[in-house]
């Protein structure tokens, strides 16, 4: 929830700040939306992990498939956001 709220606040300000070791990166416009998509995917992966822990049915493979697909989509959003920094639109 905190991750989604932080991303939504960054979108509201049109300045999504992602801290790094050496300062941080500011995303604006479409890049911020792409990075927010990556944040949503990471939150979905964390939520799937919690739900899988409490689910008593034997369907762990479905959660693993969901996590791998969400991870792929999240990395695509992340790459697109970084590409938007390198090649401004």
C-alpha positions as CSV (number, residue, x, y, z in Angstrom):
1,X,0.0,0.0,0.0
2,X,2.8,2.4,0.8
3,X,4.5,1.7,-2.5
4,X,1.3,2.5,-4.4
5,X,0.6,5.6,-2.3
6,X,4.2,6.9,-2.9
7,X,3.8,6.4,-6.6
8,X,0.4,8.0,-6.7
9,X,1.7,11.0,-4.8
10,X,4.7,11.2,-7.3
11,X,2.2,11.2,-10.2
12,X,0.2,13.9,-8.6
13,X,3.2,16.1,-8.3
14,X,4.5,15.0,-11.8
15,X,7.8,14.2,-10.1
16,X,8.2,10.5,-9.2
17,X,11.5,10.3,-7.3
18,X,13.2,7.0,-7.1
19,X,16.1,7.0,-4.6
20,X,19.4,5.3,-5.5
21,X,22.8,4.9,-3.9
22,X,24.2,8.0,-5.5
23,X,21.3,10.4,-5.2
24,X,18.2,9.5,-7.1
25,X,16.3,9.7,-10.4
26,X,13.3,12.0,-11.1
27,X,10.7,10.8,-13.5
28,X,8.3,13.2,-15.2
29,X,5.4,12.8,-17.6
30,X,5.1,9.5,-19.4
31,X,8.3,8.2,-17.7
32,X,6.6,8.7,-14.4
33,X,3.6,6.7,-15.5
34,X,5.8,3.9,-16.8
35,X,7.7,3.8,-13.5
36,X,4.4,3.8,-11.6
37,X,3.4,0.7,-13.7
38,X,6.6,-1.0,-12.5
39,X,5.7,-0.1,-8.9
40,X,2.2,-1.5,-9.4
41,X,3.7,-4.8,-10.7
42,X,6.1,-5.1,-7.7
43,X,3.2,-4.4,-5.3
44,X,1.1,-7.1,-7.1
45,X,4.0,-9.6,-6.7
46,X,4.3,-8.8,-3.0
47,X,0.5,-9.2,-2.6
48,X,0.6,-12.6,-4.5
49,X,3.2,-13.8,-2.1
50,X,1.1,-13.0,0.9
51,X,-2.1,-14.5,-0.6
52,X,-0.2,-17.6,-1.6
53,X,1.0,-18.0,2.0
54,X,-2.6,-18.1,3.3
55,X,-4.1,-20.1,0.4
56,X,-4.5,-23.7,1.5
57,X,-5.1,-25.1,-1.9
58,X,-2.4,-26.8,-3.8
59,X,-2.0,-24.2,-6.6
60,X,1.5,-22.7,-6.0
61,X,2.3,-23.1,-9.7
62,X,-0.4,-20.5,-10.6
63,X,1.1,-18.0,-8.2
64,X,4.6,-18.6,-9.6
65,X,3.2,-18.1,-13.1
66,X,1.6,-14.8,-12.0
67,X,4.7,-13.6,-10.3
68,X,6.9,-14.4,-13.3
69,X,4.5,-12.6,-15.7
70,X,4.1,-9.6,-13.4
71,X,7.9,-9.5,-13.0
72,X,8.4,-9.5,-16.8
73,X,5.9,-6.8,-17.3
74,X,7.3,-4.7,-14.4
75,X,10.8,-4.9,-15.9
76,X,9.5,-3.9,-19.3
77,X,7.8,-0.8,-17.6
78,X,11.1,-0.1,-15.8
79,X,13.1,-0.3,-19.0
80,X,10.7,1.9,-20.9
81,X,10.8,4.5,-18.1
82,X,14.6,4.5,-18.2
83,X,14.6,4.6,-22.0
84,X,12.4,7.7,-21.8
85,X,15.2,9.4,-19.7
86,X,17.8,8.6,-22.3
87,X,15.7,9.4,-25.4
88,X,13.4,12.3,-24.4
89,X,10.1,12.4,-26.3
